Amino acid sequence: MADVRITCITKPQNGNHEHITHVGNPANNWKWPVADVVRSIDAKTNTFYVLDSKTGRRADVGVVRPQNHAPYIRTYADGHWSDNLLSLPACA
């Protein structure tokens, strides 16, 4: 299982500011659709994380499964779900 750092996100063109379609890491030359990240986490083939730019602290990425909605990813740190992914820059 690989431990993979996410450093950028892609949001849809329509401006939905809370929705992330892809995540990636240009330094490692990858960009995946969120659905592929969800499958990878579920299959335990990879773990994903982000680093807080201010504190350098790690926040692991997990899958959230709201009722009547598609699963999505979100960071989990210090016992709380947070929005660290939304603070990442856009992928090129």
C-alpha positions in Angstrom: 0.0 0.0 0.0 1.4 3.4 -1.0 1.1 6.5 1.2 0.2 9.3 -1.3 0.3 13.0 -0.7 -2.4 15.2 -2.4 -1.2 18.7 -3.2 -3.9 20.1 -5.6 -7.5 19.8 -6.5 -9.8 20.4 -9.5 -13.3 21.8 -9.2 -15.9 21.8 -11.9 -16.1 24.7 -14.4 -19.6 25.6 -13.2 -18.2 27.2 -10.0 -19.6 24.7 -7.4 -17.1 25.7 -4.7 -17.6 22.7 -2.5 -17.3 20.0 -5.1 -14.0 18.4 -6.0 -13.7 16.4 -9.2 -10.0 15.4 -9.2 -7.0 15.5 -6.9 -3.4 15.2 -7.7 0.3 15.9 -7.1 2.1 17.5 -10.0 5.5 16.9 -8.5 4.8 13.2 -8.7 3.0 13.5 -12.0 -0.5 12.2 -11.2 -4.1 13.4 -11.1 -7.0 11.1 -10.4 -10.8 11.5 -10.4 -12.2 11.5 -6.9 -14.1 8.2 -7.7 -10.8 6.5 -8.3 -9.4 7.8 -5.0 -12.6 6.5 -3.2 -12.1 3.0 -4.8 -8.4 3.0 -3.9 -9.1 3.9 -0.3 -11.9 1.3 -0.1 -9.7 -1.4 -1.6 -6.9 -0.4 0.8 -4.4 -0.1 -2.2 -3.4 3.5 -1.2 -3.7 5.9 1.7 -4.0 9.6 0.9 -3.1 12.6 3.0 -2.5 16.4 2.8 -0.1 18.6 4.8 -1.4 21.8 6.4 0.6 24.6 4.8 0.7 26.6 8.1 1.4 23.9 10.6 2.9 21.1 8.5 0.6 18.7 10.2 -0.7 15.7 8.3 -4.5 15.2 7.7 -5.5 11.8 6.3 -8.1 11.5 3.6 -11.1 9.4 4.2 -14.4 8.6 2.4 -17.7 10.2 3.5 -20.9 8.4 2.4 -23.9 10.7 2.9 -27.3 9.2 2.4 -28.7 9.6 -1.1 -25.4 11.1 -2.4 -22.3 9.8 -4.1 -19.3 9.1 -1.7 -16.7 11.9 -1.6 -13.4 12.4 0.1 -12.6 14.6 3.0 -9.6 15.0 5.4 -9.7 13.7 8.9 -7.3 15.1 11.6 -7.3 15.3 15.4 -10.6 13.3 15.5 -12.5 15.7 13.2 -13.6 15.8 9.6 -12.3 19.0 8.0 -12.0 20.8 4.7 -8.2 20.8 4.2 -8.7 19.6 0.6 -10.7 22.8 -0.3 -7.7 24.9 0.8 -5.3 23.3 -1.7 -4.4 25.1 -4.9 -6.0 24.2 -8.2 -4.2 21.5 -10.3 -2.7 22.8 -13.5 
